[in-house]
Amino acid sequence: MKTRALAVGSLALPAAAGLWGAGIEPHLFAVRRHTLPLLPAGHEPLRILHVSDLHLTSWQKHRAAWVSALTRLEPDLVVNTGDNLSADIVPQVLEVFDGLLNVPGVFVLGSNDFFSPQAKNPAKYLRSPSEVKHRTSPDLDVDALIKGFEDRGWIFLDNAEATMEIRGTLIDLSGLGDAHIDRDRIRWTEDGELVHPRFDRAADLKVGVTHAPYSRTLEAFASAGADLIMAGHTHGGQIRVPFWGAPVTNCDLDRTRARGVFPYRGSTVEISAGLGFSPFSPVRFAARPEVSLLTLVPRT
């Protein structure tokens, strides 16, 4: 009897974990909050809402409704780090963000804003970063997505720069395209001077924004003097091992940095585990879907 009970238990535990990862945790959306002392003395606190990896399909009504309600957090700035789509449903994505588009915002794109997900062996994801580099012609309406965001005032930061003032703080932002599909454009002069990304040294806050936190993008932002670097892409590992962490990051970043806040060469990096997943690997385990709410306060 004891042997039989052990056998039943050994089958029940993986089944329960699978049920949780596929049917429950993907819908347990969370707001991950961080307080970061990055502002000059005397400045008012700033609230930055970081949304990443929505990966929306037409049937994900609960996820769409939860994101639409994020206006309740009353952010001063919205940063969207891409991978909004898992199907060609740009109008639905714009509807999801309708309320947040009334807030100042910036955005960069991920591979799944250009290319729809493709069926693949989920186990391959655990061995090496996914590959979409052989696809050159987007099958998603990325131009409509960009236009929809820009028409409402959000600033497109793929390999671009912008400056804005919010609550008396001068913010200089510099973005890079998705390094996962080689759309990042890090530029140097012949003399070795970094041309992009770059920041205005007179700004109160210097923020680097990209989708995938590959080492080369973090190095470039840090070299340029970023105070804060924001990225998504990793899904926090998507399937984390309790008490051990993420097995992968889907890039060359160390697995221990798959989500959260950490120092990097004088900069502060914040990586969001994001909200979604590919429809061909619809599981999250010990990696709750999330947005990040960063409260920036003066340095002490």
Phi, psi and omega per residue, in radians:
M1 nan -0.711 -3.129
K2 -1.100 -0.711 3.129
T3 -1.102 -0.711 3.139
R4 -1.154 -0.705 3.123
A5 -1.106 -0.704 3.107
L6 -1.119 -0.692 3.138
A7 -1.129 -0.759 3.113
V8 -1.101 -0.741 3.135
G9 -1.107 -0.673 -3.125
S10 -1.171 -0.428 3.073
L11 -1.519 -0.609 -3.067
A12 -1.207 -0.652 -3.084
L13 -1.105 -0.871 3.085
P14 -1.091 -0.619 3.129
A15 -1.129 -0.729 3.121
A16 -1.145 -0.710 3.116
A17 -1.109 -0.716 3.120
G18 -1.132 -0.714 3.103
L19 -1.101 -0.759 3.119
W20 -1.091 -0.835 -3.059
G21 -1.194 -0.528 -3.097
A22 -1.674 -0.569 -2.987
G23 -1.941 -0.302 -3.024
I24 -2.075 -1.062 -3.027
E25 -1.035 -0.636 3.134
P26 -1.027 -0.250 -3.127
H27 -1.889 0.073 3.133
L28 -1.634 1.239 -3.064
F29 -1.205 2.496 -3.061
A30 -2.372 2.687 2.976
V31 -1.837 1.952 3.101
R32 -1.570 2.135 -3.016
R33 -1.876 2.366 3.083
H34 -2.334 2.404 2.994
T35 -1.906 2.105 -3.009
L36 -2.153 2.123 3.127
P37 -1.436 1.445 -3.040
L38 -2.113 -0.039 -3.075
L39 -1.716 2.695 3.046
P40 -1.126 2.770 3.117
A41 -1.008 2.463 3.078
G42 1.549 -0.121 -3.124
H43 -1.480 2.595 3.084
E44 -1.248 2.601 3.061
P45 -1.033 2.580 3.081
L46 -2.102 2.428 3.119
R47 -1.932 2.030 3.125
I48 -1.920 2.133 3.059
L49 -1.653 2.120 -3.136
H50 -1.860 2.010 3.124
V51 -1.997 2.290 -3.094
S52 -2.567 2.647 2.938
D53 0.961 0.878 3.079
L54 -1.104 -0.707 3.101
H55 0.848 0.889 -2.989
L56 -1.347 2.428 2.908
T57 -2.104 2.929 -3.016
S58 -1.162 -0.398 -3.067
W59 -1.600 -0.024 -3.064
Q60 -1.593 1.129 -3.061
K61 -1.153 -0.677 -3.099
H62 -1.124 -0.779 3.118
R63 -1.097 -0.764 -3.135
A64 -1.066 -0.773 -3.119
A65 -1.151 -0.665 -3.125
W66 -1.134 -0.759 3.135
V67 -1.168 -0.693 3.134
S68 -1.045 -0.505 -3.096
A69 -1.479 0.019 -3.079
L70 -1.223 -0.155 3.048
T71 -1.039 -0.388 3.131
R72 -1.065 -0.377 -3.133
L73 -1.352 -0.221 3.090
E74 0.894 0.991 3.120
P75 -1.246 2.703 3.016
D76 -1.515 -0.441 -3.099
L77 -2.602 2.422 3.044
V78 -1.926 2.295 3.044
V79 -2.062 2.075 3.128
N80 -1.909 2.042 -3.075
T81 -1.794 0.488 2.835
G82 1.603 -3.061 -2.984
D83 0.993 0.979 3.135
N84 -1.392 -0.415 -2.920
L85 -2.016 2.529 2.837
S86 -2.159 0.017 3.079
A87 -2.721 2.921 -3.071
D88 -1.437 1.275 -3.060
I89 -2.253 0.905 -3.101
V90 -0.985 -0.760 3.137
P91 -1.005 -0.676 3.120
Q92 -1.164 -0.678 3.111
V93 -1.121 -0.753 3.123
L94 -1.117 -0.599 3.081
E95 -1.169 -0.691 3.107
V96 -1.029 -0.717 -3.078
F97 -1.571 0.118 -2.997
D98 -0.904 -0.869 -3.127
G99 -1.160 -0.739 -3.122
L100 -1.204 -0.396 3.116
L101 -1.247 -0.126 3.007
N102 -1.461 -0.104 -3.141
V103 -1.790 2.507 3.038
P104 -0.911 2.399 -3.078
G105 -2.684 2.798 3.027
V106 -2.336 2.755 3.139
F107 -2.631 2.629 2.927
V108 -2.181 2.955 -3.071
L109 -1.950 2.660 2.999
G110 -1.968 3.056 -3.089
S111 -1.003 -0.614 -3.117
N112 -1.497 0.363 2.813
D113 -1.760 -0.309 3.085
F114 -1.758 -0.774 -2.961
F115 -2.172 2.339 3.093
S116 -1.265 2.629 3.114
P117 -1.075 2.626 3.102
Q118 -2.085 2.585 3.115
A119 -1.105 2.352 3.117
K120 -2.724 2.897 3.098
N121 -1.209 2.029 -3.116
P122 -1.022 -0.491 -3.129
A123 -1.140 -0.458 3.141
K124 -1.133 -0.549 3.115
Y125 -1.057 -0.578 -3.108
L126 -1.367 -0.189 -3.112
R127 -1.731 -0.590 -3.064
S128 -2.815 2.808 3.110
P129 -1.015 2.521 3.105
S130 -1.135 2.744 -3.073
E131 -2.172 2.240 3.014
V132 -2.330 0.215 -2.998
K133 -1.187 -0.359 -3.125
H134 -1.364 -0.143 -3.140
R135 -1.670 2.196 -3.055
T136 -2.020 -0.425 -3.103
S137 -1.834 1.972 -3.122
P138 -1.013 2.436 3.040
D139 -1.888 0.084 3.008
L140 -1.925 2.676 -3.051
D141 -1.452 1.227 -3.078
V142 -1.128 -0.566 3.133
D143 -1.120 -0.681 3.110
A144 -1.182 -0.608 3.103
L145 -1.135 -0.830 3.119
I146 -1.041 -0.838 -3.118
K147 -1.077 -0.715 -3.124
G148 -1.087 -0.732 3.096
F149 -1.210 -0.795 -3.087
E150 -1.154 -0.642 -3.139
D151 -1.075 -0.418 3.124
R152 -1.694 0.042 3.018
G153 1.853 -0.116 3.076
W154 -1.254 2.581 -3.059
I155 -1.779 2.254 -3.138
F156 -1.449 2.100 -3.005
L157 -1.929 0.151 3.082
D158 -1.031 1.952 3.126
N159 0.923 0.708 -3.095
A160 -2.472 3.022 -3.097
E161 -2.328 2.698 3.117
A162 -2.715 2.708 3.076
T163 -2.260 2.409 3.063
M164 -2.548 2.735 3.071
E165 -2.028 2.193 -3.139
I166 -2.300 2.174 3.100
R167 0.917 0.658 3.090
G168 1.446 0.035 3.121
T169 -1.821 2.172 3.087
L170 -1.459 2.019 -3.070
I171 -1.925 2.176 3.050
D172 -1.877 2.192 -3.078
L173 -2.079 2.452 3.086
S174 -2.367 2.329 -3.072
G175 -2.097 2.750 3.023
L176 -2.226 2.498 3.044
G177 -1.158 3.025 -3.008
D178 -1.186 1.952 3.129
A179 -1.172 -0.355 -3.132
H180 -1.132 -0.442 3.095
I181 -2.141 0.487 3.036
D182 0.992 0.659 3.075
R183 -1.770 0.081 3.059
D184 -1.384 2.382 -3.095
R185 -2.100 1.390 3.059
I186 -1.451 2.151 -3.002
R187 -2.139 2.413 3.110
W188 -2.222 2.670 2.986
T189 -1.391 2.956 3.095
E190 -1.096 -0.399 3.131
D191 -1.535 0.073 3.097
G192 1.497 0.283 3.107
E193 -1.566 2.321 -3.124
L194 -1.264 2.131 -3.137
V195 -1.663 -0.727 3.087
H196 -2.601 2.313 0.039
P197 -1.278 2.741 3.069
R198 -2.617 2.828 -3.103
F199 -2.380 2.663 3.005
D200 -1.350 2.030 -3.084
R201 -1.097 -0.356 -3.130
A202 -1.412 -0.159 -3.116
A203 -1.174 2.616 3.094
D204 -1.299 -0.529 -3.092
L205 -2.496 2.246 -3.124
K206 -2.024 2.091 -2.999
V207 -2.154 2.199 3.014
G208 -1.735 2.393 -3.059
V209 -2.301 2.264 3.069
T210 -2.691 2.947 3.119
H211 -1.458 -1.074 -3.022
A212 -1.761 2.179 -3.057
P213 -1.464 1.059 3.046
Y214 -1.184 2.680 -3.078
S215 -0.980 -0.672 -3.074
R216 -1.154 -0.568 3.119
T217 -1.287 -0.716 3.100
L218 -1.103 -0.722 3.115
E219 -1.055 -0.756 -3.105
A220 -1.139 -0.813 3.135
F221 -1.097 -0.766 -3.141
A222 -1.113 -0.715 3.121
S223 -1.098 -0.556 -3.138
A224 -1.378 -0.189 3.095
G225 1.694 0.452 3.133
A226 -1.089 2.391 2.967
D227 -1.379 -0.694 -3.065
L228 -2.360 2.360 3.078
I229 -2.124 2.225 -3.067
M230 -2.115 2.360 -3.121
A231 -2.667 2.948 3.071
G232 -2.287 -2.223 2.951
H233 1.374 -0.679 -2.952
T234 -1.340 -0.338 -2.996
H235 0.999 0.344 -3.113
G236 1.148 0.291 -3.036
G237 1.732 -0.400 3.097
Q238 1.184 -0.858 3.058
I239 -2.156 1.683 -3.077
R240 -1.655 2.595 3.101
V241 -1.653 2.102 -3.131
P242 -0.939 2.373 3.127
F243 1.199 0.099 3.123
W244 -2.253 -0.723 3.053
G245 1.923 -2.747 -3.056
A246 -1.356 2.327 3.059
P247 -1.332 -0.448 -3.069
V248 -2.561 2.892 3.009
T249 -2.138 -0.077 -3.071
N250 1.098 0.449 3.023
C251 -2.811 -2.921 -3.082
D252 -1.590 0.185 3.094
L253 -1.326 2.500 3.130
D254 -1.015 2.452 -3.042
R255 -1.081 -0.429 3.137
T256 -1.263 -0.142 -3.138
R257 -1.986 0.557 -3.065
A258 -1.241 -0.327 3.100
R259 -2.794 2.855 3.045
G260 1.653 -2.802 -3.031
V261 -2.023 2.376 3.083
F262 -2.691 2.698 3.104
P263 -1.376 2.585 3.128
Y264 -2.606 1.820 3.048
R265 0.829 0.845 3.098
G266 1.542 -0.136 3.078
S267 -1.857 2.908 3.006
T268 -1.932 2.198 3.139
V269 -1.833 2.355 3.031
E270 -2.194 2.089 -3.134
I271 -2.008 2.149 3.104
S272 -1.531 2.399 3.043
A273 -1.288 -0.185 3.020
G274 1.303 -3.134 -2.975
L275 -1.852 -0.428 -2.923
G276 -2.237 -2.698 -3.098
F277 -2.918 2.901 3.005
S278 -1.159 2.463 3.080
P279 -1.109 -0.219 3.119
F280 -1.626 -0.067 3.003
S281 -2.490 1.177 -2.980
P282 -1.428 1.061 -3.077
V283 -2.408 2.440 2.900
R284 -2.384 2.345 -3.132
F285 -2.393 2.148 -3.086
A286 0.985 0.478 3.128
A287 -2.538 1.155 -3.048
R288 -0.931 2.463 3.050
P289 -1.120 2.469 -2.966
E290 -2.651 2.778 2.735
V291 -2.023 2.853 3.117
S292 -1.984 2.379 3.018
L293 -2.017 1.915 -3.111
L294 -1.722 2.156 3.015
T295 -1.805 1.921 -3.137
L296 -1.588 2.269 -3.107
V297 -2.232 2.892 3.118
P298 -1.101 2.587 3.042
R299 -1.160 2.597 3.130
T300 -1.780 nan nan
